[in-house]
Amino acid sequence: MKKIRIALSVVLILAVCAAWAVQLAGVGNIGADYNRYVESAEEYMTRSLYQKAAESYKSALQLKEDKEIRDAWIEAGQAAYNDGVMTKGQFADTLSEACDIYPKNAAYWEMLMELYLQNSDYQSAHSAYAKSQRAGAKSEKLTELGITVDYSFSASNKEYKSFFRSPDGYYTLQDEKAWGVMGPDSEWLYECDYQYISPVSDDRAALYVSEKGQRIVDGSGVVQAIVAEPITLSRAVSDGLLPVCDESGSWRYLNCEDSTYGTASYEDASAYRNGIAAVQTSGVWKLIGMDGEQVSGQSFDDILLYGNGDYTCSDRMVASVNGRYNLYNAKGEEVKSLNVRKADVFLNDYIAFQDDSGKWGFMDADGKTVIEPQFAEAKSFSDGLAAVSDGTHWGYIDHQGRLVIDYQFLEADYFTEDGVAFVRSLNDLYYMIKLRF
């Protein structure tokens, strides 16, 4: 019995040894195949046979993962792509596989994003950047590519002679022949089919002029009043009054109910807001009520108006007294001392200001400087972006002060919450840009 157990033990030992021998032989064969694939790939590269080199490197990697060989495979794929013998999709698959295996390797993500951007595939680049951030990949170049993608935009080929923007991003636009109204999302409320349209009020009311006459239309499209006298320049209608500029350049208020003008005329005049308007007489600005009487004892050197003629946004206006700009409420009461040389309008975000050196920076609504003065010109932030100038061209920065859209425009306006802005390049006409993401 003992002899039988010994014999069985010997058999088992021999079987294990045989298995190990087979396995070692297999490993040896894999190693030999791996080396043969790598040597073949290197030889193909010297002969500029990039596709064959890539296939050989791929075969080697299927046997054993190695970062150095992975890099060589990508190099071969890049050469094949540059030589026109590998498609963008094939090379993207090569890079994507590398990103999956080495998710924290920023260089692989950079190459993949650059490939997408070269082919204007912004959606894929945006998706790749999001994946790289979830994976924890980090580099300065990767961040720059992410900014490029996140703030990429499309540009409309439709051009306009002029536009007026309300604080909440509604546009009255004039093309070569007529006027229309566009919302913050770039959708048309009214196509450019009108002889004239006034700027839009906060409740979407406006004056529409066509061959059928002149009508005040509310935000629901209901005609509220008929205006008898022809009008070619005005501000937004509000509280039943329309600020109108006549041929002499004087401003008067038209009562929309009976088409009669008030007796007073002004050098400039805002739209009414809750029964109060800002007007300029003899170079001085003041706030008046519906009866034309001054409602505040405070007079101003300047009150900044918005594109549609409003003088306030969210119960805040920017105005100057004794040459210094501060933040006031709609009744003319100071709510925050900015004490700056110049400023831009307030749009519920950082306010652009010019310091005594002539440079522009940004402060918050509490008067705290958040981006130091450094720009030749600037406009206030709107929905996270602000237009800034280097003295020649305009671009856009984010809240960190990073230039996210390069200096490239001759003029640049505010962004809407839907990523729409109007800019100008080369000529005196404006066109729309829209952020992709």
Phi, psi and omega in degrees: 000318179298320180296325180294316181297321180296319181295318179296320178298318179297318179299315181297318180297318180294324179293316178299316179299321180295320179296316178298322180296318178296317181296317179295324178295321178297315178300320179297320179294319178298317180297321179292318178296318180301312181295323181294319179297317181295317180296319179297317180298317180296322179292321178297322180298321180294337181260008179063025175267073192292325179296314179296323178296316180298319179296320180293317177298321179297318179297321178296318181292333176291336177274322182202130178282132179211125185300321181295318178289325176301316178297321179294322178297318178295320178299318178294318178297320178297317179296319179294320179294315179296330181277355177082012182254359174232136182283165176300318181298320180294317180290325177297322177297321178300313181289322180298320178297319178297320179295324179292322183280324179237071189295338180267002180279101184298327183300321179294317178296323179299314181297320181294316180293321178297322178298313179298317182293324177301331182256014179056030177267074186292326181296315179293322178296320179296317179295318180296319180295319178299318179295320181297324180287322176294328180281346179090014177287136183218137170193159179296319181294321180296320177298317179298319178294323177298319177296317179303317181287310185300329182249022173289154184216158171258153182238134178281145176270001177277131183244153184227147180284324181201165176206154175233129185246132174278162180303330181264015168091020173267135186246136163258122188240141176242118174268202185295335187233330190213182185241152176211177180232130181238141178276174181299339181267009179076008176275141182282129168275319175219127178294166179285078181234006187249148179294327176198145172224132177289163171303156186269138178278177182291341176257018174072012177282150179199163173270126179244125181246124178218185178297339180277352179127194184242120187227139171272120183241132181277181184294344178267001180086012181267129179291124182258335181199154174252128180257129186278315189276138179299140180227135181237350178208125181205178172252190181289147177274137178199148182055029178076009181238139181240117175288123185236137177258127180269184185295335180278352182093003178274148180252137176223160180259126178264126173282113187290339181290315184241008178058037176247148179265149171290160183285332184280145173234155188224158176288330175203156183205138178269173168286156176284147176225109180052044175084007180231141177225159176255130180227156179241128174223135181052037177078001182246138178262144176211165177258132181236158176267187181297335179272001180085359181273145181294132183259349179227143178287348182276128172253161188228148172291324185204144170232124183282130179256149175277171185301331180268000179100355175296150178251355182218152176222125183053042178063029177228139174227152177253124184212163182240145173228129182055037174080007180236132183270139178220176181255128183235163172271180186293346179263004177087014179267131182292130178248341177200129178276109175273322176054055182237161183294315177216162178207166175251177182293162178263128182231043179061030180206193180300141182261130175284137178217156177249128179272183185288348176278348182097354178273153181253139175221201184220143174227159178274181184291349176267003178084011179270129179291125181249335173225118186298146177303126182201356186253150179293323175211161179199156173238154184299155177293144174217116180055045169090355180229151178223139176280133178225155182237145174265008181106342179237313181231167180246146172219198182226143175243162174259186184295340177275359181082008179281137176284105185261340171232118191298158174297114183205353184250151175279334172214153178211136183253189183281151174273149173270172179294344178262012175078031180249137175212158176248138183224169178227139176216140170071320183227190182270014181256150182254152175218162185267138167244151181221126179298140180284331185230000000 
